[in-house]
Amino acid sequence: MERQPIGGIRAAQIQKSLHGLEFPADKNTLLEHAKRNGAPREVLKFIEELPTKPYESANDVTGDQTKREH
């Protein structure tokens, strides 16, 4: 079952945009990789709004937003 939407985007869209990225990665690396993977504008905006910190996995990226919304 796919995760619930995060700010209008599904976790799967974010993870697809980060496919092939080696973790840990910082916010700027996430953003550049997502751009190279042709991520939609909504995913890029989501990444831009993330806290500046190292991320250990794609799940860490989507989990961070879930925590901020609750």
DSSP file (Angstrom, degrees, kcal/mol; ACC not computed):
  #  RESIDUE AA STRUCTURE BP1 BP2  ACC     N-H-->O    O-->H-N    N-H-->O    O-->H-N    TCO  KAPPA ALPHA  PHI   PSI    X-CA   Y-CA   Z-CA
    1    1 A M              0   0    0      0, 0.0     2,-0.1     0, 0.0     0, 0.0   0.000 360.0 360.0 360.0 132.8    0.0    0.0    0.0
    2    2 A E        -     0   0    0      1,-0.1     8,-0.0     9,-0.0     0, 0.0  -0.451 360.0-103.6 -76.4 146.0    1.4    3.4   -1.0
    3    3 A R        -     0   0    0     -2,-0.1     9,-0.2     1,-0.1     8,-0.1  -0.203  44.1 -91.8 -63.1 159.3    1.9    6.0    1.7
    4    4 A Q        -     0   0    0      1,-0.1     7,-0.5     6,-0.1    -1,-0.1  -0.257  56.1 -79.2 -66.7 158.2   -0.5    8.9    2.0
    5    5 A P        -     0   0    0      0, 0.0     2,-0.6     0, 0.0     5,-0.3  -0.292  37.8-149.5 -59.8 143.8    0.1   12.2    0.1
    6    6 A I  B >  S-A    9   0A   0      3,-4.8     3,-1.6     1,-0.1    60,-0.1  -0.947  80.6 -25.4-115.7 106.6    2.7   14.5    1.7
    7    7 A G  T 3  S-     0   0    0     -2,-0.6    -1,-0.1     1,-0.3     3,-0.1   0.858 130.4 -46.2  56.8  35.5    1.8   18.1    0.8
    8    8 A G  T 3  S+     0   0    0      1,-0.3     2,-0.3     0, 0.0    -1,-0.3   0.370 124.2  95.0  90.0  -4.3    0.0   16.8   -2.3
    9    9 A I  B <  S-A    6   0A   0     -3,-1.6    -3,-4.8    33,-0.1     2,-0.3  -0.892  72.2-122.1-118.1 150.7    2.7   14.5   -3.5
   10   10 A R    >>  -     0   0    0     -2,-0.3     4,-1.4    -5,-0.3     3,-1.1  -0.665  20.4-122.9 -89.8 146.8    3.1   10.8   -2.8
   11   11 A A  H 3> S+     0   0    0     -7,-0.5     4,-2.8    -2,-0.3     5,-0.2   0.840 112.4  62.6 -54.4 -34.5    6.1    9.4   -1.1
   12   12 A A  H 3> S+     0   0    0      1,-0.2     4,-2.5     2,-0.2    -1,-0.3   0.857  99.6  53.3 -62.5 -35.2    6.6    7.2   -4.2
   13   13 A Q  H <> S+     0   0    0     -3,-1.1     4,-1.8     2,-0.2    -1,-0.2   0.904 111.1  46.2 -65.2 -40.8    7.1   10.2   -6.4
   14   14 A I  H  X S+     0   0    0     -4,-1.4     4,-1.3     2,-0.2    -2,-0.2   0.938 113.5  48.1 -66.5 -46.9    9.8   11.5   -4.1
   15   15 A Q  H  < S+     0   0    0     -4,-2.8     4,-0.4     1,-0.2     3,-0.3   0.884 109.8  52.7 -63.7 -37.8   11.5    8.2   -3.9
   16   16 A K  H >< S+     0   0    0     -4,-2.5     3,-1.0     1,-0.2    -1,-0.2   0.897 107.6  52.3 -63.0 -39.3   11.4    7.8   -7.7
   17   17 A S  H 3< S+     0   0    0     -4,-1.8    20,-0.3     1,-0.2    -1,-0.2   0.760 112.7  45.0 -67.4 -24.7   13.0   11.2   -8.0
   18   18 A L  T >< S+     0   0    0     -4,-1.3     3,-2.1    -3,-0.3    -1,-0.2   0.367  82.2 137.1 -99.6   3.5   15.8   10.1   -5.7
   19   19 A H  T <  S+     0   0    0     -3,-1.0     3,-0.1    -4,-0.4    -3,-0.1  -0.243  71.7  18.2 -54.7 132.3   16.3    6.7   -7.4
   20   20 A G  T 3  S+     0   0    0      1,-0.3     2,-0.3     0, 0.0    -1,-0.3   0.347  89.9 135.5  89.2  -5.8   20.0    5.9   -7.7
   21   21 A L    <   -     0   0    0     -3,-2.1     2,-0.5     1,-0.0    -1,-0.3  -0.569  52.8-131.7 -77.4 135.8   21.2    8.4   -5.2
   22   22 A E        -     0   0    0     -2,-0.3    35,-0.1    -3,-0.1    -1,-0.0  -0.767  37.3-110.0 -88.0 129.1   23.8    7.3   -2.8
   23   23 A F  S    S+     0   0    0     -2,-0.5     2,-0.2    33,-0.1    33,-0.2  -0.724  89.0  60.5-103.5 156.1   23.0    8.1    0.9
   24   24 A P  S    S+     0   0    0      0, 0.0     2,-0.3     0, 0.0    32,-0.2   0.511  76.0 162.7 -69.4 155.6   23.8    9.8    3.2
   25   25 A A  B     -B   55   0B   0     30,-2.2    30,-2.9    -2,-0.2     2,-0.1  -0.994  32.6-128.4-145.3 147.1   23.1   13.0    1.2
   26   26 A D     >  -     0   0    0     -2,-0.3     4,-2.3    28,-0.2     3,-0.2  -0.414  38.5 -96.2 -90.1 173.5   22.5   16.6    2.1
   27   27 A K  H  > S+     0   0    0     26,-0.4     4,-2.4     1,-0.2     5,-0.2   0.882 123.1  51.7 -57.7 -43.6   19.6   18.7    1.0
   28   28 A N  H  > S+     0   0    0      1,-0.2     4,-2.4     2,-0.2    -1,-0.2   0.881 109.9  49.5 -64.0 -38.1   21.5   20.3   -2.0
   29   29 A T  H  > S+     0   0    0      2,-0.2     4,-2.4    -3,-0.2     5,-0.2   0.903 109.8  51.8 -66.2 -41.4   22.5   16.8   -3.2
   30   30 A L  H  X S+     0   0    0     -4,-2.3     4,-2.5     1,-0.2    -2,-0.2   0.935 111.7  47.4 -57.5 -47.3   18.9   15.6   -3.0
   31   31 A L  H  X S+     0   0    0     -4,-2.4     4,-2.3     1,-0.2    -2,-0.2   0.923 112.6  47.1 -64.3 -47.1   17.8   18.6   -5.0
   32   32 A E  H  X S+     0   0    0     -4,-2.4     4,-2.2     1,-0.2    -1,-0.2   0.903 113.8  48.5 -62.6 -41.3   20.4   18.3   -7.7
   33   33 A H  H  X S+     0   0    0     -4,-2.4     4,-1.8     2,-0.2    -2,-0.2   0.920 110.4  50.7 -66.0 -43.6   19.8   14.5   -8.1
   34   34 A A  H  <>S+     0   0    0     -4,-2.5     5,-2.5    -5,-0.2    -1,-0.2   0.898 109.5  51.3 -61.5 -40.8   16.0   15.0   -8.3
   35   35 A K  H ><5S+     0   0    0     -4,-2.3     3,-1.7     1,-0.2    -1,-0.2   0.930 108.8  50.6 -61.2 -45.6   16.5   17.7  -11.0
   36   36 A R  H 3<5S+     0   0    0     -4,-2.2    -1,-0.2     1,-0.3    -2,-0.2   0.824 108.2  53.8 -61.9 -31.2   18.7   15.3  -13.0
   37   37 A N  T 3<5S-     0   0    0     -4,-1.8    -1,-0.3   -20,-0.3    -2,-0.2   0.387 119.4-111.3 -85.1   4.4   16.0   12.6  -12.7
   38   38 A G  T < 5 -     0   0    0     -3,-1.7    -3,-0.2     1,-0.2    -2,-0.1   0.842  47.3-173.1  73.0  33.5   13.3   15.0  -14.1
   39   39 A A      < -     0   0    0     -5,-2.5    -1,-0.2   -22,-0.2   -25,-0.1  -0.279  27.4-106.4 -61.0 142.8   11.4   15.4  -10.8
   40   40 A P    >>  -     0   0    0      0, 0.0     4,-2.0     0, 0.0     3,-0.8  -0.276  32.5-104.3 -65.9 158.9    8.1   17.4  -11.1
   41   41 A R  H 3> S+     0   0    0      1,-0.3     4,-2.7     2,-0.2     5,-0.2   0.846 119.7  58.5 -52.6 -39.7    8.0   20.9   -9.7
   42   42 A E  H 3> S+     0   0    0      1,-0.2     4,-2.1     2,-0.2    -1,-0.3   0.880 106.6  47.5 -62.6 -37.9    6.1   19.8   -6.6
   43   43 A V  H <> S+     0   0    0     -3,-0.8     4,-2.4     2,-0.2    -1,-0.2   0.913 111.3  50.3 -69.5 -42.0    8.8   17.3   -5.7
   44   44 A L  H  X S+     0   0    0     -4,-2.0     4,-2.6     1,-0.2    -2,-0.2   0.911 111.1  49.2 -62.0 -41.8   11.5   20.0   -6.1
   45   45 A K  H  X S+     0   0    0     -4,-2.7     4,-1.6     2,-0.2    -1,-0.2   0.911 109.0  53.3 -63.0 -41.9    9.5   22.4   -3.9
   46   46 A F  H  < S+     0   0    0     -4,-2.1     4,-0.3     1,-0.2     3,-0.3   0.933 111.5  45.0 -57.2 -47.9    9.1   19.7   -1.3
   47   47 A I  H >< S+     0   0    0     -4,-2.4     3,-1.5     1,-0.2    -2,-0.2   0.902 108.6  56.8 -66.0 -41.0   12.9   19.1   -1.2
   48   48 A E  H 3< S+     0   0    0     -4,-2.6    -1,-0.2     1,-0.3    -2,-0.2   0.824 106.5  51.3 -58.3 -31.4   13.7   22.8   -1.1
   49   49 A E  T 3< S+     0   0    0     -4,-1.6    -1,-0.3    -3,-0.3    -2,-0.2   0.472  87.0 109.5 -87.9  -2.2   11.5   23.2    2.0
   50   50 A L  S <  S-     0   0    0     -3,-1.5     2,-0.1    -4,-0.3    11,-0.0  -0.348  80.4 -96.8 -69.4 153.6   13.3   20.3    3.9
   51   51 A P        -     0   0    0      0, 0.0     2,-0.9     0, 0.0    -1,-0.1  -0.389  41.1-105.4 -64.7 149.3   15.5   21.2    6.8
   52   52 A T  S    S+     0   0    0     -3,-0.1   -26,-0.1   -26,-0.1    -3,-0.0  -0.707  76.7 107.8 -80.5 107.4   19.2   21.4    6.0
   53   53 A K  S    S-     0   0    0     -2,-0.9   -26,-0.4   -28,-0.1     2,-0.2  -0.956  75.0 -77.0-166.4 166.3   20.7   18.2    7.5
   54   54 A P        -     0   0    0      0, 0.0     2,-0.4     0, 0.0   -28,-0.2  -0.580  40.9-149.2 -75.7 141.6   22.1   14.9    6.3
   55   55 A Y  B     -B   25   0B   0    -30,-2.9   -30,-2.2    -2,-0.2     3,-0.1  -0.943   7.9-161.7-113.2 133.9   19.5   12.4    5.1
   56   56 A E        -     0   0    0     -2,-0.4     2,-0.3   -32,-0.2   -33,-0.1   0.660  69.6  -8.3 -89.8 -18.7   20.3    8.6    5.5
   57   57 A S  S  > S-     0   0    0    -32,-0.1     4,-1.5     1,-0.1    -1,-0.2  -0.972  73.0 -95.1-165.8 168.5   17.7    7.2    3.0
   58   58 A A  H  > S+     0   0    0     -2,-0.3     4,-2.2     1,-0.2     5,-0.2   0.866 125.5  56.0 -62.5 -35.5   14.8    8.2    0.8
   59   59 A N  H  > S+     0   0    0      1,-0.2     4,-2.6     2,-0.2    -1,-0.2   0.856 102.4  55.7 -64.2 -33.6   12.5    7.1    3.7
   60   60 A D  H  > S+     0   0    0      2,-0.2     4,-1.6     1,-0.2    -1,-0.2   0.884 107.0  51.0 -63.9 -38.5   14.3    9.6    5.9
   61   61 A V  H  X S+     0   0    0     -4,-1.5     4,-1.0     2,-0.2    -2,-0.2   0.953 115.9  38.6 -64.3 -51.3   13.5   12.3    3.4
   62   62 A T  H  X S+     0   0    0     -4,-2.2     4,-1.5     1,-0.2    -2,-0.2   0.848 113.6  56.6 -71.8 -33.0    9.8   11.5    3.2
   63   63 A G  H  X S+     0   0    0     -4,-2.6     4,-2.0    -5,-0.2    -1,-0.2   0.831  98.7  61.3 -66.0 -32.5    9.6   10.8    7.0
   64   64 A D  H  X S+     0   0    0     -4,-1.6     4,-1.7     1,-0.2    -1,-0.2   0.902 105.2  46.6 -63.2 -41.2   10.9   14.2    7.8
   65   65 A Q  H  X S+     0   0    0     -4,-1.0     4,-1.8     2,-0.2    -1,-0.2   0.889 108.0  56.5 -67.8 -39.1    8.0   15.9    6.1
   66   66 A T  H  X S+     0   0    0     -4,-1.5     4,-0.8     1,-0.2    -1,-0.2   0.911 107.6  48.8 -58.8 -42.4    5.5   13.6    7.9
   67   67 A K  H >< S+     0   0    0     -4,-2.0     3,-0.6     1,-0.2    -1,-0.2   0.884 109.2  52.9 -64.7 -39.1    6.9   14.6   11.2
   68   68 A R  H 3< S+     0   0    0     -4,-1.7    -1,-0.2     1,-0.2    -2,-0.2   0.821 107.0  52.4 -66.9 -30.9    6.7   18.4   10.3
   69   69 A E  H 3<        0   0    0     -4,-1.8    -1,-0.2     1,-0.2    -2,-0.2   0.651 360.0 360.0 -81.9 -14.8    3.0   18.0    9.4
   70   70 A H    <<        0   0    0     -4,-0.8    -1,-0.2    -3,-0.6    -2,-0.2   0.429 360.0 360.0-102.2 360.0    1.9   16.4   12.7
